[in-house]
Amino acid sequence: MNTQTVVKNLESAINRICKDIKDKKGGSGADKLDSLAKLVNAYSRLIERDKDKEKEYDPMEDGDPNYYKKLEANNKDRRGIIR
């Protein structure tokens, strides 16, 4: 899900809940604020998960032709190390 879409959904939900609280439609304001807090937490987790995916780096996506050669060189360098 796109971050902008998440933010728009969040803003519309906040506006709807605030309007319901002002109009005093069903339930208490505390219940609605509690559901709003849960909604905000869920969306913030979604946004953070999306940011984590953006940070992941895959050298093969960059098209590095020497990627596998570098991996082999790293493995060869470690052969004499006692663990």
Secondary structure, DSSP 8 states (H G I E B T S, - for coil): --HHHHHHHHHHHHHHHHHHHHHT-SS-HHHHHHHHHHHHHHHHHHHHHHHHHHH---HHHHT-TTHHHHHHHHHHHTTT---
